[in-house]
Amino acid sequence: MNIDQAENNPHSNENLHLAKLSYYDILDTPAENAFDQLTQLAAAIFEVPHAGICFQASEKIFIKSQIGSSFPDESVFYVSAPFITPDGFDIGQIYAAGDQPKAATEKQLSMLKLLADMVIEKLESRIAIRKALRAYDDRLHVLVHDLKNPMTTISLQSELLGRIPGIDERASLIAEKINTQSKRMIDNLEGLLSSARKEAHSFKPKKQKLT
């Protein structure tokens, strides 16, 4: 279902909205220092004591950065700019609020809109970095497996070579060294795979019977 179809179905549109917030990994997560500078800029632009960055899903609000009150009085002074994703979802806002009545200038509102755009750019950049790291991990897994298979064969063949009846001492020593080094390489490759699995949160402990 695309966005145009979802607009005619509020329930489906809300599901897509939640999916978008989950995609950016900002549901039920703590406040982030990465947004604090933008919040401080918003407060400075309007010279007010309250400002914040928040995202919304259904009736729940996720505050990522905040200066001053959590719930400023909108009836005094309150301005905000929405976070619009590249595919058209309004997922939150950056706001500034004051305790005294005042008028916001067009320049100030434009600057607030730029800050909102910077939040979206930050989220998109974070996703791009994660995708790049995931692609790197995938290539690493392929490379490790491509190296591990021939090293396993070398280890087995060198072990068999050392067991050949009548083999001279020098050849047996070389076979033993090849076997030792190949096993060490295999262990190192296994370590790389194990670390990658843990970092990807896909590591599963193996059961082993103790005798």
Z-matrix of the N, CA and C atoms (Angstrom, degrees):
N
C 1 1.478
C 2 1.528 1 108.95
N 3 1.322 2 117.62 1 130.23
C 4 1.445 3 119.88 2 179.03
C 5 1.531 4 111.04 3 -91.09
N 6 1.313 5 116.45 4 177.80
C 7 1.462 6 121.02 5 -175.53
C 8 1.522 7 111.48 6 -66.07
N 9 1.345 8 117.63 7 -39.20
C 10 1.467 9 120.39 8 -179.65
C 11 1.530 10 110.77 9 -60.72
N 12 1.336 11 116.93 10 -40.90
C 13 1.457 12 120.38 11 178.55
C 14 1.530 13 110.54 12 -68.03
N 15 1.331 14 115.76 13 -37.46
C 16 1.457 15 119.63 14 -177.96
C 17 1.515 16 112.15 15 -67.40
N 18 1.333 17 118.02 16 -28.03
C 19 1.458 18 120.79 17 -179.38
C 20 1.524 19 111.42 18 -63.49
N 21 1.320 20 117.57 19 -25.24
C 22 1.458 21 121.74 20 178.43
C 23 1.526 22 111.93 21 -89.50
N 24 1.309 23 116.49 22 -0.63
C 25 1.461 24 121.81 23 -179.70
C 26 1.525 25 108.03 24 -133.48
N 27 1.343 26 118.07 25 93.97
C 28 1.463 27 121.12 26 -174.65
C 29 1.522 28 113.43 27 -55.15
N 30 1.323 29 117.40 28 -39.38
C 31 1.467 30 119.80 29 -178.62
C 32 1.528 31 110.32 30 -64.53
N 33 1.330 32 116.90 31 -45.61
C 34 1.460 33 120.58 32 179.64
C 35 1.516 34 110.53 33 -66.36
N 36 1.340 35 117.08 34 -38.33
C 37 1.446 36 120.67 35 179.20
C 38 1.525 37 110.55 36 -62.32
N 39 1.337 38 116.36 37 -39.20
C 40 1.455 39 120.01 38 177.97
C 41 1.526 40 110.99 39 -66.03
N 42 1.328 41 116.86 40 -36.81
C 43 1.459 42 120.34 41 176.95
C 44 1.527 43 111.18 42 -63.03
N 45 1.329 44 115.81 43 -41.56
C 46 1.461 45 120.08 44 177.37
C 47 1.523 46 110.78 45 -65.72
N 48 1.332 47 115.35 46 -37.34
C 49 1.461 48 120.63 47 178.22
C 50 1.528 49 110.27 48 -61.60
N 51 1.327 50 116.33 49 -46.88
C 52 1.456 51 120.85 50 178.24
C 53 1.531 52 111.11 51 -63.76
N 54 1.325 53 115.55 52 -38.39
C 55 1.468 54 119.60 53 178.57
C 56 1.524 55 110.97 54 -63.36
N 57 1.321 56 116.23 55 -37.71
C 58 1.464 57 120.21 56 179.07
C 59 1.525 58 111.02 57 -65.99
N 60 1.334 59 117.41 58 -43.18
C 61 1.457 60 120.71 59 178.09
C 62 1.530 61 110.82 60 -64.75
N 63 1.323 62 116.29 61 -37.96
C 64 1.458 63 120.23 62 177.07
C 65 1.528 64 110.64 63 -66.35
N 66 1.325 65 116.19 64 -37.51
C 67 1.463 66 121.97 65 178.04
C 68 1.525 67 111.29 66 -58.94
N 69 1.342 68 115.82 67 -39.00
C 70 1.469 69 120.39 68 178.82
C 71 1.533 70 111.95 69 -83.16
N 72 1.335 71 117.13 70 -3.61
C 73 1.458 72 122.21 71 177.71
C 74 1.531 73 111.53 72 58.43
N 75 1.337 74 117.04 73 53.35
C 76 1.463 75 121.32 74 179.60
C 77 1.521 76 111.61 75 -127.31
N 78 1.343 77 117.34 76 12.41
C 79 1.458 78 120.50 77 176.62
C 80 1.521 79 109.74 78 -88.59
N 81 1.339 80 115.88 79 129.82
C 82 1.467 81 121.28 80 177.61
C 83 1.518 82 112.68 81 52.27
N 84 1.308 83 116.10 82 40.50
C 85 1.461 84 121.09 83 175.85
C 86 1.526 85 108.45 84 -117.24
N 87 1.323 86 118.28 85 153.54
C 88 1.465 87 120.45 86 -177.45
C 89 1.523 88 112.83 87 -71.14
N 90 1.337 89 114.48 88 170.73
C 91 1.467 90 120.20 89 176.69
C 92 1.525 91 109.79 90 -59.85
N 93 1.337 92 116.02 91 151.95
C 94 1.453 93 120.60 92 -175.98
C 95 1.521 94 110.80 93 -120.71
N 96 1.330 95 115.49 94 131.45
C 97 1.460 96 120.43 95 178.68
C 98 1.525 97 112.26 96 -64.02
N 99 1.343 98 116.13 97 -23.32
C 100 1.463 99 119.82 98 -177.95
C 101 1.523 100 112.08 99 -61.06
N 102 1.331 101 116.99 100 -23.92
C 103 1.459 102 120.76 101 -178.11
C 104 1.532 103 112.93 102 -95.95
N 105 1.328 104 117.28 103 -7.71
C 106 1.465 105 119.90 104 -174.20
C 107 1.531 106 113.11 105 -61.87
N 108 1.322 107 116.90 106 -39.64
C 109 1.464 108 119.86 107 -178.74
C 110 1.526 109 111.32 108 -64.01
N 111 1.328 110 117.11 109 -38.46
C 112 1.458 111 120.43 110 179.01
C 113 1.530 112 110.41 111 -67.12
N 114 1.332 113 116.50 112 -38.47
C 115 1.462 114 120.40 113 177.11
C 116 1.524 115 110.78 114 -63.85
N 117 1.319 116 116.50 115 -42.63
C 118 1.455 117 120.88 116 178.64
C 119 1.527 118 111.02 117 -63.05
N 120 1.310 119 116.80 118 -38.53
C 121 1.463 120 120.31 119 177.62
C 122 1.531 121 111.26 120 -64.62
N 123 1.336 122 116.01 121 -40.85
C 124 1.466 123 119.69 122 179.30
C 125 1.530 124 110.37 123 -60.93
N 126 1.328 125 117.42 124 -44.10
C 127 1.461 126 120.84 125 178.99
C 128 1.525 127 110.85 126 -64.81
N 129 1.330 128 116.64 127 -38.28
C 130 1.469 129 120.16 128 -178.66
C 131 1.525 130 111.88 129 -70.61
N 132 1.314 131 116.62 130 -37.28
C 133 1.470 132 120.13 131 -179.43
C 134 1.518 133 111.36 132 -59.08
N 135 1.333 134 116.36 133 -42.47
C 136 1.462 135 120.48 134 -176.70
C 137 1.533 136 112.67 135 -99.47
N 138 1.336 137 115.64 136 -1.77
C 139 1.468 138 121.79 137 179.42
C 140 1.534 139 110.56 138 53.77
N 141 1.329 140 114.76 139 55.27
C 142 1.469 141 121.86 140 -178.59
C 143 1.528 142 109.33 141 -128.84
N 144 1.333 143 117.77 142 160.04
C 145 1.468 144 120.88 143 -176.94
C 146 1.530 145 115.10 144 -86.05
N 147 1.333 146 116.96 145 -11.55
C 148 1.465 147 119.54 146 -175.45
C 149 1.535 148 110.53 147 -120.53
N 150 1.313 149 115.78 148 135.46
C 151 1.468 150 120.94 149 175.61
C 152 1.521 151 107.86 150 -161.81
N 153 1.314 152 115.62 151 157.89
C 154 1.455 153 117.81 152 -179.67
C 155 1.508 154 113.46 153 -170.94
N 156 1.303 155 114.81 154 167.41
C 157 1.461 156 123.72 155 175.01
C 158 1.519 157 107.07 156 -125.43
N 159 1.315 158 116.76 157 124.86
C 160 1.463 159 119.53 158 -178.58
C 161 1.526 160 110.21 159 -142.90
N 162 1.326 161 114.31 160 154.60
C 163 1.456 162 122.47 161 176.72
C 164 1.515 163 108.07 162 -121.79
N 165 1.332 164 116.12 163 150.50
C 166 1.455 165 119.56 164 -174.18
C 167 1.519 166 111.53 165 -130.27
N 168 1.339 167 114.75 166 136.44
C 169 1.464 168 122.60 167 174.54
C 170 1.516 169 107.61 168 -135.46
N 171 1.333 170 116.49 169 117.39
C 172 1.464 171 122.41 170 -174.80
C 173 1.524 172 108.88 171 57.02
N 174 1.328 173 116.87 172 -120.04
C 175 1.460 174 120.51 173 -179.76
C 176 1.521 175 112.08 174 -101.34
N 177 1.312 176 117.12 175 6.33
C 178 1.456 177 120.75 176 -175.99
C 179 1.515 178 110.99 177 -103.23
N 180 1.337 179 116.17 178 136.79
C 181 1.453 180 122.10 179 -179.48
C 182 1.527 181 109.24 180 -114.08
N 183 1.335 182 115.41 181 134.17
C 184 1.458 183 121.84 182 178.68
C 185 1.524 184 108.17 183 -112.68
N 186 1.327 185 116.71 184 108.97
C 187 1.459 186 121.83 185 -178.61
C 188 1.523 187 108.87 186 -87.57
N 189 1.339 188 116.56 187 123.65
C 190 1.451 189 121.55 188 -178.21
C 191 1.520 190 112.60 189 -102.66
N 192 1.312 191 117.51 190 -21.29
C 193 1.457 192 121.38 191 177.92
C 194 1.519 193 107.72 192 -159.04
N 195 1.320 194 115.98 193 146.01
C 196 1.465 195 117.80 194 -174.90
C 197 1.523 196 111.68 195 -157.28
N 198 1.322 197 115.00 196 139.05
C 199 1.455 198 123.31 197 171.03
C 200 1.518 199 107.07 198 -124.93
N 201 1.323 200 117.54 199 128.62
C 202 1.457 201 119.86 200 178.46
C 203 1.511 202 112.35 201 81.47
N 204 1.331 203 116.24 202 -144.24
C 205 1.455 204 122.62 203 -173.61
C 206 1.519 205 112.23 204 -73.74
N 207 1.341 206 115.01 205 147.30
C 208 1.473 207 120.23 206 176.84
C 209 1.522 208 111.28 207 -73.46
N 210 1.329 209 116.90 208 -31.89
C 211 1.453 210 121.10 209 -176.80
C 212 1.530 211 109.62 210 -129.50
N 213 1.338 212 116.99 211 76.36
C 214 1.463 213 119.98 212 -179.20
C 215 1.525 214 111.68 213 -64.60
N 216 1.318 215 115.78 214 153.09
C 217 1.463 216 122.24 215 -179.06
C 218 1.525 217 109.62 216 -76.84
N 219 1.345 218 116.83 217 109.66
C 220 1.459 219 120.96 218 -177.56
C 221 1.528 220 112.11 219 -69.85
N 222 1.334 221 117.20 220 -17.25
C 223 1.468 222 119.31 221 -177.34
C 224 1.523 223 112.10 222 -76.27
N 225 1.330 224 118.47 223 -14.64
C 226 1.471 225 121.11 224 179.71
C 227 1.524 226 109.08 225 -91.71
N 228 1.317 227 116.85 226 -73.10
C 229 1.472 228 120.84 227 174.42
C 230 1.520 229 108.27 228 -148.57
N 231 1.329 230 114.93 229 124.81
C 232 1.457 231 119.46 230 -178.14
C 233 1.520 232 109.44 231 -154.44
N 234 1.311 233 116.40 232 124.69
C 235 1.466 234 121.25 233 176.05
C 236 1.528 235 107.60 234 -132.92
N 237 1.307 236 116.51 235 150.76
C 238 1.462 237 119.92 236 179.83
C 239 1.519 238 110.05 237 -152.35
N 240 1.328 239 114.90 238 160.26
C 241 1.467 240 122.34 239 175.12
C 242 1.515 241 107.49 240 -132.96
N 243 1.330 242 118.02 241 131.04
C 244 1.474 243 120.71 242 -175.80
C 245 1.523 244 112.53 243 -77.30
N 246 1.321 245 114.55 244 156.33
C 247 1.459 246 121.72 245 171.95
C 248 1.521 247 107.54 246 -95.63
N 249 1.316 248 116.27 247 106.90
C 250 1.463 249 121.54 248 -179.71
C 251 1.523 250 108.79 249 -105.23
N 252 1.328 251 116.58 250 119.21
C 253 1.455 252 120.75 251 -179.11
C 254 1.526 253 110.11 252 -72.67
N 255 1.337 254 117.85 253 163.22
C 256 1.465 255 120.56 254 178.80
C 257 1.521 256 113.68 255 -56.08
N 258 1.355 257 117.78 256 -26.29
C 259 1.463 258 119.78 257 178.72
C 260 1.526 259 112.56 258 -99.43
N 261 1.332 260 117.09 259 16.45
C 262 1.459 261 120.37 260 167.79
C 263 1.505 262 118.13 261 93.62
N 264 1.329 263 119.23 262 11.53
C 265 1.460 264 120.65 263 179.61
C 266 1.527 265 111.26 264 -89.70
N 267 1.337 266 116.08 265 134.94
C 268 1.459 267 122.07 266 172.31
C 269 1.523 268 106.73 267 -90.72
N 270 1.338 269 117.98 268 108.42
C 271 1.459 270 120.62 269 -172.20
C 272 1.526 271 113.19 270 -111.01
N 273 1.317 272 117.66 271 1.27
C 274 1.461 273 118.60 272 179.82
C 275 1.509 274 110.85 273 164.66
N 276 1.324 275 115.82 274 -159.96
C 277 1.461 276 119.65 275 -177.20
C 278 1.524 277 111.46 276 -160.79
N 279 1.328 278 114.09 277 159.56
C 280 1.448 279 122.19 278 167.12
C 281 1.522 280 106.15 279 -112.01
N 282 1.308 281 117.17 280 132.65
C 283 1.466 282 119.34 281 -173.66
C 284 1.524 283 111.16 282 -132.14
N 285 1.322 284 114.40 283 161.90
C 286 1.461 285 122.27 284 173.42
C 287 1.521 286 106.70 285 -139.19
N 288 1.317 287 117.00 286 139.57
C 289 1.463 288 120.49 287 -176.68
C 290 1.520 289 110.09 288 -144.47
N 291 1.335 290 114.61 289 150.63
C 292 1.460 291 120.22 290 -179.17
C 293 1.509 292 112.25 291 -133.26
N 294 1.331 293 115.80 292 163.67
C 295 1.465 294 121.74 293 -179.09
C 296 1.522 295 112.16 294 -91.24
N 297 1.347 296 116.05 295 -5.27
C 298 1.459 297 120.60 296 -179.84
C 299 1.524 298 109.90 297 -123.76
N 300 1.334 299 118.10 298 143.39
C 301 1.474 300 120.41 299 178.08
C 302 1.531 301 110.92 300 -62.51
N 303 1.318 302 116.40 301 139.53
C 304 1.463 303 121.17 302 176.85
C 305 1.519 304 108.20 303 -162.94
N 306 1.307 305 115.80 304 163.86
C 307 1.466 306 121.25 305 -179.15
C 308 1.523 307 109.38 306 -108.02
N 309 1.324 308 116.21 307 134.62
C 310 1.462 309 121.24 308 177.69
C 311 1.516 310 109.49 309 -88.52
N 312 1.315 311 117.22 310 138.07
C 313 1.458 312 121.46 311 178.38
C 314 1.530 313 109.83 312 -85.55
N 315 1.327 314 115.34 313 161.71
C 316 1.461 315 119.88 314 177.79
C 317 1.526 316 111.17 315 -61.41
N 318 1.319 317 115.60 316 -36.06
C 319 1.458 318 119.72 317 179.44
C 320 1.525 319 110.54 318 -64.09
N 321 1.320 320 116.70 319 -43.02
C 322 1.460 321 120.41 320 178.72
C 323 1.531 322 111.57 321 -63.37
N 324 1.318 323 116.00 322 -42.37
C 325 1.464 324 119.90 323 179.59
C 326 1.529 325 110.89 324 -65.66
N 327 1.328 326 116.13 325 -37.09
C 328 1.469 327 119.87 326 177.64
C 329 1.525 328 111.06 327 -64.90
N 330 1.316 329 115.61 328 -39.89
C 331 1.466 330 120.08 329 178.56
C 332 1.533 331 110.99 330 -65.84
N 333 1.331 332 116.58 331 -37.71
C 334 1.461 333 119.98 332 177.25
C 335 1.528 334 110.49 333 -64.38
N 336 1.337 335 115.56 334 -39.43
C 337 1.472 336 120.17 335 177.25
C 338 1.535 337 110.35 336 -62.47
N 339 1.323 338 116.97 337 -38.27
C 340 1.465 339 120.05 338 177.61
C 341 1.527 340 111.10 339 -64.13
N 342 1.334 341 116.14 340 -38.66
C 343 1.461 342 119.36 341 177.32
C 344 1.533 343 110.64 342 -63.77
N 345 1.338 344 116.45 343 -39.43
C 346 1.469 345 120.20 344 177.37
C 347 1.527 346 110.52 345 -62.50
N 348 1.325 347 116.15 346 -41.00
C 349 1.471 348 119.81 347 177.65
C 350 1.528 349 111.12 348 -63.88
N 351 1.330 350 116.35 349 -35.65
C 352 1.462 351 120.66 350 179.41
C 353 1.528 352 110.97 351 -66.34
N 354 1.340 353 117.15 352 -34.36
C 355 1.462 354 120.51 353 177.05
C 356 1.532 355 110.10 354 -63.36
N 357 1.331 356 115.84 355 -46.30
C 358 1.472 357 119.59 356 178.64
C 359 1.524 358 110.65 357 -62.69
N 360 1.330 359 116.80 358 -42.03
C 361 1.468 360 119.89 359 178.35
C 362 1.527 361 110.94 360 -61.43
N 363 1.330 362 116.47 361 -38.33
C 364 1.461 363 120.41 362 178.49
C 365 1.526 364 110.59 363 -64.40
N 366 1.327 365 116.84 364 -43.05
C 367 1.464 366 120.74 365 178.77
C 368 1.526 367 111.35 366 -64.63
N 369 1.330 368 115.94 367 -43.98
C 370 1.461 369 119.60 368 179.98
C 371 1.531 370 111.29 369 -65.49
N 372 1.335 371 116.52 370 -38.40
C 373 1.465 372 120.02 371 178.78
C 374 1.512 373 110.80 372 -65.07
N 375 1.327 374 116.03 373 -38.70
C 376 1.463 375 119.83 374 179.16
C 377 1.529 376 110.67 375 -63.53
N 378 1.333 377 116.64 376 -41.55
C 379 1.464 378 120.24 377 178.25
C 380 1.522 379 110.45 378 -65.25
N 381 1.345 380 116.49 379 -41.21
C 382 1.467 381 120.26 380 179.92
C 383 1.525 382 110.95 381 -61.84
N 384 1.345 383 116.53 382 -40.03
C 385 1.463 384 120.46 383 178.88
C 386 1.526 385 110.28 384 -65.36
N 387 1.329 386 116.62 385 -42.12
C 388 1.460 387 119.92 386 179.58
C 389 1.523 388 111.37 387 -63.48
N 390 1.326 389 116.25 388 -40.26
C 391 1.462 390 119.34 389 178.52
C 392 1.525 391 110.86 390 -64.89
N 393 1.344 392 115.99 391 -39.59
C 394 1.458 393 119.85 392 179.53
C 395 1.527 394 110.75 393 -65.23
N 396 1.332 395 116.52 394 -41.73
C 397 1.461 396 120.06 395 178.60
C 398 1.525 397 111.19 396 -66.13
N 399 1.342 398 116.11 397 -38.24
C 400 1.464 399 119.55 398 178.81
C 401 1.532 400 110.46 399 -65.24
N 402 1.336 401 115.97 400 -40.72
C 403 1.463 402 119.47 401 178.03
C 404 1.528 403 110.52 402 -64.77
N 405 1.340 404 115.49 403 -38.38
C 406 1.462 405 119.78 404 177.51
C 407 1.523 406 110.61 405 -63.30
N 408 1.333 407 116.74 406 -43.24
C 409 1.462 408 120.71 407 178.58
C 410 1.524 409 111.28 408 -62.11
N 411 1.341 410 115.88 409 -40.06
C 412 1.465 411 119.36 410 179.20
C 413 1.532 412 110.76 411 -62.60
N 414 1.329 413 116.34 412 -43.80
C 415 1.471 414 120.12 413 179.10
C 416 1.532 415 110.45 414 -65.36
N 417 1.351 416 115.58 415 -37.03
C 418 1.465 417 119.70 416 178.70
C 419 1.525 418 110.62 417 -63.05
N 420 1.338 419 116.29 418 -42.42
C 421 1.460 420 119.80 419 178.76
C 422 1.524 421 111.01 420 -61.06
N 423 1.325 422 116.50 421 -44.19
C 424 1.469 423 120.05 422 179.91
C 425 1.519 424 110.23 423 -62.62
N 426 1.341 425 116.15 424 -44.39
C 427 1.466 426 120.28 425 -179.19
C 428 1.521 427 111.40 426 -63.45
N 429 1.322 428 116.55 427 -44.18
C 430 1.461 429 120.63 428 -179.26
C 431 1.533 430 110.54 429 -61.93
N 432 1.332 431 116.52 430 -44.59
C 433 1.470 432 119.67 431 179.50
C 434 1.527 433 111.01 432 -65.49
N 435 1.338 434 116.77 433 -37.62
C 436 1.463 435 119.80 434 178.57
C 437 1.529 436 111.48 435 -64.87
N 438 1.332 437 116.25 436 -32.19
C 439 1.459 438 120.24 437 178.31
C 440 1.531 439 111.65 438 -81.29
N 441 1.318 440 114.90 439 -35.53
C 442 1.461 441 119.42 440 -174.96
C 443 1.532 442 112.18 441 -67.01
N 444 1.323 443 116.58 442 -40.43
C 445 1.471 444 119.76 443 -177.01
C 446 1.533 445 112.63 444 -60.02
N 447 1.336 446 119.52 445 -51.56
C 448 1.474 447 117.98 446 178.50
C 449 1.534 448 112.86 447 -67.43
N 450 1.346 449 117.55 448 -32.15
C 451 1.466 450 119.23 449 178.22
C 452 1.524 451 110.69 450 -65.98
N 453 1.324 452 117.14 451 -36.56
C 454 1.462 453 120.59 452 176.69
C 455 1.528 454 110.31 453 -64.32
N 456 1.327 455 116.38 454 -41.03
C 457 1.469 456 120.54 455 177.93
C 458 1.528 457 110.83 456 -63.91
N 459 1.334 458 116.29 457 -42.71
C 460 1.472 459 120.37 458 179.14
C 461 1.527 460 110.45 459 -62.29
N 462 1.335 461 116.32 460 -40.81
C 463 1.458 462 120.46 461 179.92
C 464 1.526 463 110.98 462 -62.28
N 465 1.332 464 115.87 463 -46.45
C 466 1.464 465 119.75 464 -179.16
C 467 1.533 466 111.76 465 -66.15
N 468 1.339 467 115.85 466 -42.93
C 469 1.464 468 119.58 467 -178.25
C 470 1.522 469 111.56 468 -66.29
N 471 1.332 470 116.86 469 -39.13
C 472 1.465 471 119.86 470 179.68
C 473 1.523 472 110.85 471 -68.29
N 474 1.341 473 116.14 472 -35.04
C 475 1.462 474 119.33 473 177.15
C 476 1.524 475 110.97 474 -66.46
N 477 1.321 476 116.07 475 -41.99
C 478 1.466 477 120.17 476 177.74
C 479 1.537 478 110.88 477 -65.53
N 480 1.345 479 115.27 478 -37.90
C 481 1.458 480 120.03 479 179.35
C 482 1.524 481 110.91 480 -61.16
N 483 1.313 482 115.94 481 -40.48
C 484 1.462 483 119.41 482 -179.29
C 485 1.514 484 113.28 483 -69.68
N 486 1.346 485 117.63 484 -16.28
C 487 1.464 486 121.53 485 -179.02
C 488 1.533 487 113.37 486 -96.48
N 489 1.320 488 117.28 487 0.06
C 490 1.464 489 120.18 488 -179.55
C 491 1.529 490 109.48 489 -64.20
N 492 1.316 491 117.78 490 127.37
C 493 1.474 492 120.70 491 -179.83
C 494 1.526 493 111.10 492 -60.31
N 495 1.314 494 117.29 493 134.98
C 496 1.453 495 121.56 494 175.38
C 497 1.516 496 114.65 495 81.24
N 498 1.334 497 118.95 496 4.48
C 499 1.458 498 120.68 497 179.60
C 500 1.524 499 109.48 498 -65.64
N 501 1.325 500 116.12 499 139.98
C 502 1.470 501 118.22 500 -177.16
C 503 1.529 502 110.49 501 -72.35
N 504 1.307 503 114.94 502 161.30
C 505 1.469 504 121.06 503 -173.10
C 506 1.532 505 112.43 504 -61.76
N 507 1.333 506 117.91 505 -39.81
C 508 1.464 507 120.95 506 -178.60
C 509 1.515 508 111.13 507 -64.86
N 510 1.335 509 116.70 508 -44.72
C 511 1.470 510 120.69 509 179.36
C 512 1.524 511 110.48 510 -64.52
N 513 1.325 512 116.57 511 -37.94
C 514 1.459 513 120.62 512 178.83
C 515 1.522 514 111.07 513 -65.02
N 516 1.356 515 116.00 514 -39.01
C 517 1.469 516 120.49 515 178.54
C 518 1.520 517 111.01 516 -65.50
N 519 1.331 518 117.07 517 -41.58
C 520 1.470 519 121.21 518 179.07
C 521 1.520 520 110.41 519 -64.41
N 522 1.341 521 116.12 520 -42.83
C 523 1.467 522 120.39 521 179.29
C 524 1.528 523 110.38 522 -62.01
N 525 1.336 524 116.28 523 -40.24
C 526 1.465 525 120.52 524 179.62
C 527 1.529 526 111.07 525 -64.47
N 528 1.337 527 116.93 526 -41.84
C 529 1.458 528 120.38 527 178.86
C 530 1.534 529 111.75 528 -65.40
N 531 1.339 530 115.40 529 -40.39
C 532 1.471 531 119.66 530 177.44
C 533 1.515 532 110.00 531 -62.57
N 534 1.328 533 116.49 532 -42.75
C 535 1.461 534 121.28 533 -179.39
C 536 1.531 535 110.90 534 -64.08
N 537 1.334 536 116.76 535 -42.48
C 538 1.468 537 121.08 536 -179.42
C 539 1.522 538 111.36 537 -64.82
N 540 1.333 539 115.69 538 -46.00
C 541 1.459 540 119.45 539 -178.09
C 542 1.527 541 111.72 540 -68.14
N 543 1.326 542 117.02 541 -38.17
C 544 1.468 543 119.80 542 179.99
C 545 1.528 544 110.67 543 -67.27
N 546 1.347 545 117.38 544 -39.11
C 547 1.464 546 120.10 545 176.96
C 548 1.525 547 111.11 546 -65.24
N 549 1.322 548 116.23 547 -37.88
C 550 1.460 549 119.66 548 177.55
C 551 1.525 550 110.69 549 -63.98
N 552 1.323 551 116.19 550 -40.14
C 553 1.463 552 120.30 551 177.75
C 554 1.525 553 110.91 552 -64.44
N 555 1.329 554 116.43 553 -40.90
C 556 1.465 555 120.61 554 178.62
C 557 1.530 556 110.53 555 -62.60
N 558 1.337 557 116.71 556 -41.95
C 559 1.468 558 120.79 557 178.44
C 560 1.528 559 110.76 558 -62.12
N 561 1.332 560 116.63 559 -40.89
C 562 1.465 561 120.50 560 178.70
C 563 1.532 562 111.39 561 -64.34
N 564 1.328 563 116.39 562 -40.52
C 565 1.456 564 120.73 563 178.08
C 566 1.528 565 110.88 564 -66.29
N 567 1.326 566 116.32 565 -39.35
C 568 1.463 567 120.24 566 176.71
C 569 1.528 568 110.23 567 -62.93
N 570 1.330 569 116.38 568 -37.27
C 571 1.456 570 120.06 569 177.56
C 572 1.509 571 112.27 570 -63.36
N 573 1.340 572 116.64 571 -39.35
C 574 1.470 573 120.14 572 177.42
C 575 1.523 574 110.88 573 -63.53
N 576 1.325 575 116.54 574 -44.06
C 577 1.458 576 120.29 575 179.54
C 578 1.526 577 111.48 576 -64.78
N 579 1.336 578 116.54 577 -39.93
C 580 1.457 579 120.36 578 -179.92
C 581 1.521 580 111.26 579 -64.37
N 582 1.326 581 116.90 580 -42.67
C 583 1.467 582 121.02 581 178.64
C 584 1.515 583 110.93 582 -63.90
N 585 1.329 584 116.33 583 -41.21
C 586 1.464 585 120.28 584 -179.89
C 587 1.524 586 110.92 585 -64.78
N 588 1.342 587 117.03 586 -39.53
C 589 1.464 588 120.03 587 179.11
C 590 1.520 589 111.01 588 -65.15
N 591 1.317 590 117.50 589 -41.08
C 592 1.460 591 120.84 590 179.37
C 593 1.524 592 111.02 591 -64.22
N 594 1.332 593 117.04 592 -43.81
C 595 1.459 594 121.00 593 -178.94
C 596 1.515 595 111.30 594 -65.84
N 597 1.333 596 116.85 595 -30.06
C 598 1.462 597 121.04 596 179.63
C 599 1.524 598 112.08 597 -87.94
N 600 1.331 599 116.81 598 5.58
C 601 1.465 600 122.72 599 179.56
C 602 1.526 601 111.78 600 59.49
N 603 1.314 602 115.94 601 27.57
C 604 1.461 603 119.29 602 179.18
C 605 1.517 604 111.41 603 -114.29
N 606 1.328 605 115.77 604 10.58
C 607 1.458 606 119.05 605 -179.56
C 608 1.522 607 110.32 606 -74.49
N 609 1.328 608 116.64 607 130.12
C 610 1.456 609 121.62 608 178.98
C 611 1.526 610 108.60 609 -123.25
N 612 1.325 611 116.82 610 125.64
C 613 1.471 612 118.77 611 179.29
C 614 1.520 613 110.94 612 -63.36
N 615 1.324 614 116.13 613 145.46
C 616 1.453 615 121.33 614 179.62
C 617 1.525 616 109.68 615 -100.17
N 618 1.334 617 115.68 616 140.18
C 619 1.455 618 120.34 617 176.49
C 620 1.517 619 109.36 618 -81.88
N 621 1.320 620 115.87 619 138.16
C 622 1.455 621 120.57 620 178.66
C 623 1.522 622 109.23 621 -140.63
N 624 1.310 623 115.87 622 128.44
C 625 1.449 624 120.66 623 -179.22
C 626 1.513 625 109.86 624 -77.32
N 627 1.342 626 115.69 625 129.07
C 628 1.456 627 121.24 626 179.50
C 629 1.518 628 108.87 627 -96.55
N 630 1.312 629 115.21 628 132.12
C 631 1.472 630 119.53 629 179.94
C 632 1.523 631 111.28 630 -105.94
